[in-house]
Amino acid sequence: MDRTDSPVPDAPRRGYASPLIDALRRNGHVLTLDGLTLLAAARFGFCWGVDKAVEIVEDALETYPGRRIWLVNQMIHNPAVNRDLIRRGIRFIKGAYADGGGFEAVRAEDVAVIPAFSSSVDEVKRLEAIGCTVIDTTCPWVLKPHLRTKRNIEAGFTTVIHATLGHDETRATCSLVVHEKGRYLVVRDEAEAGVLCDYLTGAIDGEALLAGLGAGASPGFDPGRDLGKIALINQTTMLASESRAIGAMIRRAVADRYGEDDLKDRFRDFDTICNATQDNQDAMVALVEEGRLDLMLVVGGFGSSNTRNLARIAWKKIPTYHIEDAEDLGLRRIRYRRVDGDEPVETSDWLPAEGPLRVGFTAGASTPDTKLAEVMVRLAALRGVDLEAAIADGSALAGAGGSGNRPGSPV
């Protein structure tokens, strides 16, 4: 197999740049016209890892003309980007965009791309057996917990993962743990971490633990055998504040069970939230706290973990809607994913028809600038504002202060 090491370009977002979003950034992340103020978080959208992955796939289309190029699964969790790749000739081996052939359809003369989330060990081995060219776009921030997990397993620790069960990144991590002959337990939130803590402190037994968390346990998991030494990591796109809280919870429970003197030999906590996720979350917090917003739109795929966690920051404080694209917005209805639900829902009377309006925006790490721009244009149109024309003639930029305003701060 010719396994090609991925380059590390300063990705220019090629086909996903937006003049409107570029103008927004230059203007202090604020646009205003006719009583409508649009404020974007200081950091949003494509992260470095996604930029890199998309750039590598675009390079592959140019480097291997005439050869079939496959993605093992979704490139990133954004429907628009995945559909765009299909239009450009990319095929998918598995997942929602697969054409049904699976790994059996891949030939030695083909090119296979491992997505930014990584792939399971078994999937990589299947590609090796086929003998095709493999391009690995796994984000370095995803590789970071993999490397730490290997060291923890060697030291006899069971891996507890703060993650969304079934997420592509989580599946890859769990696969690695099993391949390295380790054990894992996935906890989604503080409530599930509380079940683990109840076991550690003796409030429940192993049977009750598995009844609550068994779906997230590695095959053959034995609480009595496997929870004597715990190493905590997190899916890179989880809510950082929740990961820290879970780490503190488990640390206290281990200390209660074994004593503070044994803690360093019984518990390890390694923060694996990626820098871009942390920056986007911090910027979202600042926007929510300082922006004096009437409502918040969070743009990204419904399957995107980091986008959903951005919405979680705001939803209890101001009306917040996690949407996929501009088509989700109507004058009297909005289609969105609730933070506490799994399926999209619709509601009405979400947009005030009159009066000054301040709307906050952010976008997940898999959301291209073009999609955020479409949402902004659509929202403005619903309020009777031609945003693109206002950008072109400068009226939406007047008085916003340019670089004099800190992005995400009140204006």
N, C-alpha and C positions, 0 to 999 in steps of 0.2 A: 504494500500500500504506500502511495505517495502522500504522506500526511503533511500538508503545507502549514507552516507556522504563520499566523496572522500578522500582518504589519500593524504598526500603531500610528495611523495617520492623524493629522489635525483635521478632522473631517469637516468639510464645508457644507454639509447637508444637501448638496447638489440639488435634487429635485424637490426639496421640501422647504426651501426658504420662502419667506413672505415679505414683500416690501412694507406691508402694513405693520407687521410685527417688528421689523427692523426700525421703522419710524417710532413705534411705541417705545422700544428700548432706548432710542436716542433721546426721547422726550421725557425721560424720567419715569417711564412705565405708566404714564397717565395720558389719557385722551379725553377731551371734553368739548361738548357742543350742544347748544340748545337745551341746557338743563340736564343733560346726560353726561355723567362722568364714569369713565371706564378705568379701573385701576388694576394693574397686574402685579402679582407678587414679584419680588426682586429676582427670584430664580424660578424658572419653570421650563417645562418641555424637555426635548431630547437631552438626555445626559450624555456624558462622554462615551460610555460603553455602548449605548444605542447608536450614537453617531458612528462609532467605529464599526459596529456590526453591519449597519446599513451600507457604509462606504465599502466594506470588504465584499459584500454581495454585489454591489454595483461594479466593482473592479472585476469580479469573477465573470459577470456577463460580458465584459470587454475582453477578458483574458482567454476565455474558453468559448469562442464563437462556434456554433454548430454542435456543441456538446450539451447533453441534457444536464441541467443543474437542479438538484433537489435540496430542499430544506427538510431536516428531520421532523420539525414541528414548526409552530408559529415562530416567525423571526423575532417578533416582539408582540406584546399584547395590545395591538392596535389594528382593528379590522381594515382601515383604509390603507395602511402600509402593506398588510398581507395581500389584500386584493390587488394593489398596485404591482406587487411582485409577480402575482399570477399573470396579470396582463402583459408583463414583460418577459414571460416565458418560464418563470420559476415554477417547479412542481413541489408538492408537499408529500412526504412519505406517510405521515400520520397526522391525526388531529382534525379539527373542524374544516381545514382547507385541503385535506388529502383527496386524491382522485380515485382512491380505491385499490390501487395496485400494491401499496405497502412496500416493505423492504424487498419483496420478491421481484418487484419491477425494476429495481436498481441494478445496473450492469457495471462491469469493471471499467468500461470506458466513460462512465458518467462522473459527475462531480457532486459530492454531498457536502452540505453546509450544516455544521452544528450551531444551533441558535445561541443568542447571547445568554440565555438561561442555562446553557449546557444541556447535556443529554445523559441518560442512564448509562452505566457501564455496559450493560447488555446491548444497548443500541450501538454504542461505539464498536463493540466487538463484532457485531453483525456487519458493519461497514468494513471493518478490517478483513473479515472473511470474504466479502465480495471483491475487495481489492480495488475499489474506486478511489479517486482523488478525494481527500477529505480536507475541508477548510474549517478550522475551528474558530468561531467568533465568540467563544465564551468570555464574558466580561471578567476582567481581572478581579473585580470585587466579588464575583461569584466564586472564583477560584480560591480566594483568601480563606473562607471558612472550610473549604475542602482540605486545604493543606493543614490547617490547625486541627481539623477533625482526625486526620491520619495520626498526628502526633498524640492526640488524646487517647485514641484507641490503643496505640502502642503502650501507653501508660496505664491501661486498664480501666479507662473511664467509659461510661455509657453516655451517649450523646443525647441531650435533650434539646430539641429544636423549637424555638418560637417561630412558627411558620403557619402558612395556610396549607392544610393537607390537600394533596392533589395538584398544587401549583407546580409548574414545570421545574422551577429551581429546586423546590423541596423534593420532588421525585428524584432528581439527579443526586441530591445530597444523601437521601435515604439509600439509594442504590449504591453509592460509594461506601456507606457504612457497612452494608451487608457484604459487599465485595471484600472489604478489609476485615471481615469476620468480627464486626462490632455489633452493638445493640443501639437502638434509637427509640425515642419517644417524642412524638410531636404534640406540642400544646399550642392552641391557636390564640388564646387570650388569657387575661388574668383569671377568669373563671376556671378555665381548664388547668392553669398552673396551680390554682387553689386546690384542685383535686389531688394533684401530685403532692402538694405540701401537706394536705390532710393525711396522706399515706405516710409521708416521712415523719410526721409528728405522732403517728399512731392513732389518729382519729378514725381512720378506716383501714381495712385490711387489703391485701393484694387483689382479692377477688373483686372488691368494690372499685379499686383503681382501674382494673381492666374493663369493668363494666362501663366506666365513664370514659376511659381514654384508649381502650383496646384497639379501636380503628386506626389510631396513630402509632401503634407499637410495632416494632420489628417482629418478624416471625419467631415464634417460640419465646417471646419475652416473658421473663420470670421476675416480678418485682423484688422478691426476696434476694435473688441472686444478682440482679442487674442494676439496682439502685443504691449500692454501697458507695459508688464513686460517680459523680455527675459532672459532666462538662456541658455548659450551656452555650449554644450559638444561636444565631437568628438568621432567618431568611433576610436577604439584604434590603428588601423593600418594605419591611414591617414598620409600624409606628415606633419611632425610637424611644419615646417616653414610656411606651408600654413595655418595650424590651427591657429597659432599665428597671422598671417596676417589678417585672417578673424575675429578673436577676436578684433583686433585693429580697423578694418573697422566698425564693428557693434557698438563697444563702441563709436566711434566718431559720428556715425549716431544717436544713442540714446541721446548722449549729445547735439547734434545739435537740436534735437526735443524737449527735455525736460529740458535741461540745466544741467550743471555740478553738481549743488546742489542736483538734484534728481537722479543722476546717480546710486548711490549705492542702491536705492530703485527700480530702473528700469532695471538694467543690472547686471548679474552675469556671470563670465567666469571661467570655471573649466577645466583645462587641463587634459584630460583623455587619452592621448597617453601613451601606456604602456612603461615601462623602456626598454624592449628588443627592441621594435620598434625604440625608440629614439637612443639606443646604436648602432643598425645596421645602422641607417641613418647617425649618426655621423661618424661611421667607413667608410661608403661609401663616404661621403664628403672628408674625409682625403685621401682615396685612390685615388679618382679622382683628387684632388688638388696636391698630392705629388708623385703619382706613375709614372708620365711620360708615360702614357699608350697610346698604339696604338689603342686598342679597348677594349670594356667591355662586358662581358657576365654576365647576371643576370639570375639565375636559379630558377625557381619556377612555380607553376601552373598558367595557364593563368587566372584563376579565383581568384587568390590571390591578395588582395588589397595591402598588405604590400610589396609584390614582385614588383608589378607595380610601387609603389611609390619609391622604391629603384632605378628602372630604370629611373624615372623622374629626379633624382638627377644628372645623368650623360649625358643624351641623347643629350642635347644642346651643350655639351662641347667636347665629343668624340663619335665615332661610338659606339652605345650601342644596345644590342640585348637581349630582355627578351625571353628566351626559356624555354621549359618545361623539356627536357631531351636530352641525347646525340643523339637520332635519328633525332633531328632537325638540326644537323650539317652535311653538306656535303662539299666536296672540292670546289665546284663551286656554292653552293646554301645554304641558311640558312632559316629556317622557324622560325618566331618569331612573337611576338605581339608588335605592335607599341604602344608607350605611348599614342598617340592621336587617337587610334583606338580600336575597340572591337573584331575584328576577326583576326586570324593569317594570316600573309602574307608571301610570299617568295621573296627573292632577290638573286642576283648573285654577283660574284666578291667581296665578303665581306672579304675574307681572303687573305692577301698578300702571294704570293707563295714563295718568297725568301727574304733573308735579316733578320737581327735581328728583333725580334717581342716581344713586351711587352703586355701581355693580363691580364686585371684585371678580377677578379671573385668575386661575392658575391652570396648568396642564401637566399631566403625568409625564414621566420620563420616556414613555413610548409614544408621545403625542407630537406629531410634526407641527411646525409653526403654521403651515397652511391650514390645518384643521382648526387651530385656535383662531386664526384670522377669519375663517368662515363663520365661526360662532359669533365673534364680535360684530361682524357685518350684519348677520341675521338679527342679533339682539338690537342693534341700532335701528335697523329697518323697521322692526316691530314698534319702535318708538318714533317712527317718522323721520329718522336721520339717515342720510346717505353718507356713511362713514368713509367709504373709499374716495368719494368726491371731496369730502372735508379734509382728508389727508392730502389729496392732490393739490388743493388750493391753500393748504396750511391753516385753515380755520380751526381744525380740531387740535392743532398744536399750539395755537396762540395762547400765551399766558400760562402755559403749564410749567414753564420754568426750565425746560430742558434738563441739563445735568445738575441744575441747582436744586432740584427736588430729589430726595432720596427715594429710590424705588420702593413702592409699597407703603410710603409714609403719607399722612393726610396732606391734602392740598387745599 
